[in-house]
Amino acid sequence: MRNYYLMGAALVALLPITAQAQSKSASGGVSKQVYQLHQKLITLDSHLDTPASLDLPDWSIDEEHGVHSDYTQVDLPRMKKGGLDGGFWAIYTGQGPLTIEGFRKARDFALLRGMSIRSMVAADPDNFTLALEAKDAAPIAAAGKRIVYMSIENAYPLGEDVSLIKTFYDMGVRVSGFAHFAHNQFADSSTDPSKKPRYGGLSPLGKELLKEMNRLGVVPDASHSSDQVLDDLLALSTTPVLLTHSGCKAVYDHPRNIDDDHLKALAAKGGVIQMNAYGAYLRASKPNPERQKALMALYSQMREDAKISPEARAAMLAKRQEIDRLYPDTDRPTFDDFMAHMLHALKVVGPDHVGIGLDWDGGGGVVGMEDVVDLPKITDALLKAGYGEADVQKIWSGNVLRVLAAAEAAKQK
């Protein structure tokens, strides 16, 4: 449902408004000791769809918003409360037609979205700093600022010109995926509506893109791509592979998740799986056809690349809240469902190959972890599961930064 950003978030997965849900403790629901430890860690989320919020009318990253009022999940005040130092801010483009016109529109949209990220940093240098190398994260965090790495979700905007990745690299992009919800010119998607492969992995053009990414030092991201694409990336990439927001098939057999054999193969090549909190990928939920029908009617009024007035957005938010009231989602996945995936991955490949990419502002969020204010709960759960501070630091940022450093070291000078 990620084509529907005009209201500030993927709207399908969020909890109906309740008075109880509005109230949160300042420590994210954990002990003072755990909260202090969490705040001390360098915490990065490898998949923030928050750049979509930056282009909303009358919306500011510097102001605190509410997940149950405007459905956004990340802003500066909430990042501070939840101890999120930053992450990889995604340039997401929905999959469109594989035509010259489609490629052109996607390219222009992606470039403008990238500029929105850069503008956020330029407008508030006291709080945000662009990060270009793995070594940049620690000093930015030490200065009390938020870390802004850039990534691409869906390489569709590159069209058929793989050299265009250099333009995005120069803009700041250091991680790139290949496909999204449907097959494109580079790779097969894990969720294409045809349910049939197009290339059986990377296309010839996709293999050329991978070479250029390796040359530049851009980390390949296999999330959303098929298992066969992951096989190709593991066989062909000169650097470790990242799954920026994925889960475990052994916990829930969904095409967006990967099986244990692929987890082990990913780890054997130095790669990392960053655990997703997108509810539909965590477990099956009871059907709610009236809610789905009402949501789809609302979504049909939106276009990802359309401008929207403050008044129109307010009206859409009101309609969404009315849907929540009339047709509440009573079977949403929970924090425990999310942790089941994380703890399984840790059991299979250990704390050197697991990280966090919760899909905030793109559909992520579960009961008990609605926005970034709730992030200390992950640290608390990991400590209770027996992982020490060093392991928790690897999971929160050390592993993804290691993969980024490996890509930097292997790039052609």
C-alpha positions in Angstrom: 0.0 0.0 0.0 3.0 2.3 -0.2 1.7 4.4 -3.1 -0.5 6.4 -0.7 1.8 8.8 1.0 -0.3 11.9 0.7 -1.6 11.6 4.3 1.9 11.1 5.7 2.2 7.3 6.1 1.1 4.0 4.8 -2.3 4.0 6.3 -3.3 0.4 6.3 -1.4 -0.9 9.3 -2.0 1.7 12.0 -4.1 1.2 15.2 -7.4 3.0 15.5 -7.4 6.0 17.8 -7.9 5.3 21.5 -7.2 7.4 24.5 -5.0 4.7 25.9 -2.8 4.7 22.8 -2.3 8.4 23.0 -0.5 8.1 26.4 3.1 7.2 26.5 5.7 7.3 29.2 8.8 9.5 28.7 11.0 6.4 28.9 9.3 4.4 26.2 7.8 1.9 28.7 11.1 0.6 30.0 13.1 1.0 33.2 15.2 4.1 33.7 18.4 2.0 33.5 17.4 0.5 30.2 16.3 3.8 28.8 19.6 5.4 29.7 21.5 2.6 28.1 19.4 2.9 25.0 20.0 6.6 24.8 23.8 5.9 25.0 23.8 3.6 22.0 24.2 4.7 18.4 20.8 3.7 17.0 20.1 3.6 13.2 17.1 2.4 11.3 18.0 1.2 7.9 14.7 2.0 6.2 12.9 5.3 7.0 10.2 6.2 4.6 9.9 9.6 6.4 11.0 11.6 3.4 7.5 11.3 2.1 6.3 13.3 5.1 8.7 16.1 4.2 6.6 17.0 1.2 3.3 17.2 3.1 1.6 20.6 3.4 2.2 22.3 6.7 4.3 19.5 8.0 7.6 20.0 9.7 10.2 17.4 10.8 11.1 19.8 13.7 7.6 19.6 15.2 6.1 16.7 17.2 3.2 15.0 15.4 1.0 12.1 16.5 0.8 8.6 15.0 -3.0 8.6 15.8 -3.7 12.1 14.5 -1.7 12.5 11.3 -0.4 8.9 11.0 3.2 9.9 10.8 5.7 8.1 12.9 9.0 10.0 12.8 10.0 13.6 13.6 12.8 15.2 15.5 11.1 15.4 18.9 10.0 11.8 18.8 13.4 10.7 17.6 14.9 12.3 20.7 12.3 10.7 23.0 12.8 7.3 21.4 16.6 7.6 21.2 16.8 7.2 17.4 20.0 8.8 16.2 19.0 8.5 12.6 19.3 6.0 9.7 18.9 5.6 6.0 16.2 8.0 4.7 14.7 6.4 1.6 14.0 7.7 -1.8 11.0 5.5 -2.5 9.3 5.5 -6.0 6.2 3.4 -6.7 6.5 1.0 -9.6 5.1 2.4 -12.9 5.2 1.4 -16.5 8.4 0.3 -18.1 8.3 3.0 -20.7 10.4 6.0 -21.6 7.7 8.3 -20.2 7.4 6.1 -17.0 11.1 6.2 -16.5 11.3 9.9 -17.0 8.5 10.6 -14.5 10.0 8.3 -11.9 13.5 9.8 -12.4 12.2 13.3 -11.8 10.1 12.3 -8.8 13.1 10.5 -7.2 15.5 13.4 -7.8 13.0 15.8 -6.2 12.5 13.4 -3.2 16.3 13.2 -2.8 16.4 17.0 -2.8 13.7 17.1 -0.1 16.1 15.0 2.1 19.0 17.3 1.4 16.8 20.4 2.0 15.8 19.0 5.4 19.4 18.8 6.4 20.3 22.2 5.0 17.3 23.9 6.7 18.3 22.6 10.2 22.0 22.0 10.5 21.8 22.2 14.2 19.9 19.0 14.3 20.6 17.0 11.1 23.8 16.1 9.3 24.3 14.3 6.1 26.4 11.1 6.5 28.4 9.8 3.5 30.7 7.2 5.1 30.4 4.7 7.9 32.8 6.6 10.1 30.5 9.7 10.0 27.9 8.2 12.3 29.7 8.3 15.6 30.8 12.0 15.5 27.4 13.1 14.4 25.7 11.3 17.2 28.3 12.6 19.7 27.4 16.1 18.6 23.7 15.4 19.5 22.6 15.6 15.9 20.5 13.2 13.8 22.4 11.0 11.2 21.1 11.2 7.7 22.3 8.5 5.3 20.3 8.3 2.0 19.0 5.2 0.2 17.0 4.2 -2.8 14.0 1.9 -2.5 13.2 0.6 -6.0 15.7 1.3 -8.7 13.0 1.9 -11.3 13.8 5.7 -11.5 17.2 4.8 -13.0 15.4 3.8 -16.2 17.7 1.9 -18.5 20.7 4.1 -17.8 22.7 2.4 -14.9 25.1 5.4 -14.9 22.4 7.4 -13.3 23.1 5.7 -10.0 26.3 8.0 -10.0 24.0 11.1 -9.9 22.2 9.7 -6.8 25.5 8.6 -5.3 26.8 12.2 -5.7 23.6 13.3 -4.0 24.4 11.1 -1.0 22.8 7.7 -1.7 24.8 4.8 -0.2 22.3 1.9 -0.3 20.0 0.9 -3.2 17.4 -1.8 -3.7 16.5 -3.2 -7.0 12.7 -3.9 -7.2 9.6 -3.2 -5.2 6.1 -4.6 -5.3 6.4 -5.6 -9.0 9.1 -6.8 -11.5 11.0 -4.0 -13.2 13.8 -3.6 -15.6 16.4 -4.7 -13.1 15.0 -7.6 -11.1 12.2 -9.8 -10.1 10.1 -8.7 -7.2 9.1 -11.1 -4.4 5.5 -9.9 -4.6 4.8 -9.4 -8.3 1.0 -9.8 -9.0 1.8 -12.4 -11.7 3.3 -14.7 -9.1 5.7 -15.8 -11.8 9.4 -14.8 -12.3 10.3 -12.6 -15.2 14.1 -13.1 -15.2 14.7 -15.7 -12.6 16.7 -13.2 -10.6 18.6 -10.1 -11.8 18.0 -9.1 -15.4 21.1 -8.5 -17.5 20.6 -4.8 -16.9 20.3 -5.5 -13.2 23.7 -7.2 -13.2 25.2 -4.1 -14.9 23.6 -2.0 -12.2 25.1 -4.2 -9.5 28.6 -3.8 -11.1 28.2 0.0 -11.0 27.0 -0.1 -7.4 30.0 -2.1 -6.4 32.3 0.2 -8.3 30.9 3.3 -6.5 30.5 1.7 -3.1 26.7 1.6 -2.9 25.5 -1.3 -0.8 23.1 -3.7 -2.6 19.7 -4.1 -0.8 17.7 -7.3 -1.5 14.6 -6.4 0.4 11.4 -6.6 -1.9 13.4 -8.6 -4.5 12.9 -12.3 -5.0 14.9 -15.1 -3.4 16.6 -15.7 -6.8 17.7 -12.0 -6.9 19.3 -12.5 -3.5 21.0 -15.6 -4.9 22.4 -13.5 -7.7 23.5 -10.7 -5.5 25.3 -13.2 -3.1 27.0 -14.8 -6.1 28.0 -11.6 -8.0 28.4 -8.8 -5.5 32.0 -7.9 -4.5 30.6 -6.6 -1.2 28.2 -7.9 1.5 24.5 -7.6 0.8 21.9 -5.9 3.0 18.2 -6.7 3.6 17.1 -3.2 4.8 13.7 -4.3 6.0 12.8 -8.0 5.9 11.6 -10.9 8.1 11.9 -14.6 8.6 9.9 -17.2 6.6 10.3 -19.7 9.4 8.2 -17.5 11.6 5.7 -16.4 8.9 5.8 -17.8 5.4 5.4 -14.6 3.3 7.2 -13.9 0.0 8.7 -10.7 1.6 10.5 -12.8 4.2 13.5 -15.1 3.7 14.1 -18.7 4.7 16.8 -20.0 7.0 19.0 -21.2 4.2 19.1 -17.8 2.6 19.7 -16.2 6.0 22.8 -18.4 6.5 24.0 -17.7 3.0 23.6 -14.0 3.6 25.6 -14.2 6.8 28.3 -16.3 5.2 29.0 -13.5 2.8 29.1 -10.9 5.6 25.6 -9.6 5.0 22.9 -8.4 7.4 19.1 -8.8 7.7 17.5 -5.7 9.2 14.2 -6.7 10.9 11.0 -5.2 9.6 7.9 -4.2 11.6 5.4 -4.2 8.7 2.5 -6.1 10.3 1.3 -7.9 7.2 4.7 -9.6 7.0 4.8 -10.7 10.6 1.8 -13.0 10.8 -1.6 -13.6 9.3 -4.5 -11.4 10.5 -8.2 -12.0 10.4 -9.8 -10.5 7.3 -11.6 -7.2 7.8 -13.4 -6.7 4.4 -15.4 -3.6 5.4 -12.3 -1.8 6.6 -10.3 -2.8 3.5 -13.1 -1.6 1.2 -13.4 1.8 3.0 -9.6 2.2 2.9 -9.3 1.4 -0.8 -12.1 3.9 -1.6 -10.0 6.5 0.3 -6.8 5.5 -1.4 -8.3 5.7 -4.8 -8.5 9.5 -4.4 -4.7 9.8 -4.0 -1.7 9.9 -6.3 1.8 9.6 -5.0 3.1 12.4 -7.2 0.2 14.8 -6.7 0.2 18.0 -4.8 -2.4 18.3 -2.0 -3.6 21.3 -0.2 -3.7 21.5 3.6 -7.5 21.6 3.4 -7.6 18.4 1.3 -5.2 16.6 3.5 -7.2 17.5 6.6 -10.3 16.1 5.0 -8.6 12.9 4.1 -7.2 12.5 7.6 -10.8 13.0 9.0 -12.0 10.3 6.6 -9.3 8.0 7.7 -10.1 8.6 11.4 -13.7 7.9 10.7 -12.8 4.6 9.1 -10.8 3.7 12.2 -13.8 4.5 14.3 -16.3 2.6 12.2 -14.2 -0.4 11.3 -11.4 -0.8 13.9 -8.6 -3.2 13.2 -8.8 -5.6 16.1 -6.3 -8.2 15.0 -3.1 -6.2 14.4 0.3 -7.9 14.9 2.0 -7.0 18.1 5.5 -6.2 19.4 5.9 -9.8 20.4 5.2 -10.8 16.8 8.0 -8.5 15.7 10.4 -9.8 18.3 9.6 -13.4 17.2 11.2 -12.6 13.8 14.1 -10.8 15.4 14.9 -13.5 17.9 14.6 -16.2 15.2 17.1 -14.4 13.0 19.5 -14.0 15.9 19.2 -17.7 16.7 20.0 -18.6 13.1 22.8 -16.2 12.3 23.8 -14.5 15.5 24.1 -10.9 16.5 26.7 -10.0 13.9 24.2 -10.4 11.1 21.0 -8.9 12.4 19.9 -5.2 12.5 16.8 -3.0 12.6 14.8 -1.5 9.7 11.2 -1.0 10.9 9.7 0.6 7.8 8.5 3.7 9.7 6.2 5.9 7.6 5.9 3.1 5.1 3.6 0.7 6.9 5.7 -0.3 9.8 4.5 -0.3 13.4 2.7 -2.8 15.6 0.6 -2.8 18.7 3.1 -1.9 21.4 5.5 -0.2 19.0 3.5 2.5 17.1 6.2 5.0 16.4 9.9 5.8 17.2 9.1 6.8 20.8 8.7 3.1 21.5 12.2 2.0 20.3 13.6 1.5 23.8 11.4 -1.6 24.0 13.6 -3.3 21.5 16.7 -2.7 23.6 14.9 -3.9 26.6 13.7 -7.1 24.9 17.2 -7.9 23.6 18.7 -7.5 27.0 16.0 -9.7 28.5 16.7 -12.3 25.8 20.3 -12.5 27.1 22.2 -10.2 24.6 24.8 -7.9 26.1 25.4 -4.2 25.5 28.0 -5.0 22.8 25.6 -7.2 20.9 22.8 -4.7 21.2 25.1 -2.0 19.8 25.9 -4.2 16.8 22.2 -4.8 16.2 21.3 -1.1 16.4 24.0 0.2 14.1 27.3 -1.7 14.2 26.3 -4.3 11.7 24.9 -2.0 9.0 27.8 0.3 9.4 30.2 -2.6 8.9 28.5 -3.5 5.7 28.7 0.2 4.5 32.4 0.3 5.4 33.0 -2.9 3.4 31.3 -1.3 0.3 33.5 1.8 0.8 36.7 -0.3 1.1 35.9 -2.3 -2.1 34.9 0.6 -4.4 37.2 1.5 -7.2 39.2 4.6 -6.5 
